[in-house]
Amino acid sequence: MKFSSLGLNDKLLEGLDSMGFEKATPIQEDAIPIILKKKDLIACAQTGTGKTAAFLLPIIHELMENPTFK
């Protein structure tokens, strides 16, 4: 699945694209929509599968969309 189909901020998508990231990994595909809905999540995946990005991309998205987000 492409990052562009996950509903992330356009500027965030531009940044991902400029770094060569086009497709989300399975953990990112599963986790990002849940985190964007502000739901709790416990996830487990092997090292190197993109767990950190799966956690941070929705947070960065929220900060970009709502600068007063707390």
Phi, psi and omega in degrees: 000139179280148177302327182298339180269002182266357177082024180279157179307140183301319179294323177296319177296322177299318178297316178299316180298318181294337177268359177089012179266118183243315184252138176282148174282167180304319180294323178291318178302319182280320189277319187303312180299324180292315181293323177298333177275004179062036177262152176290152183209135168240126183226151179224130177202160181295160175301137177088010183264356176099024180298320181297315178295323179299327179278317187278324183302315177294328178291315177298318177305311182297320178295324179287322182283325184226084184303340179265010180304134178232000000 
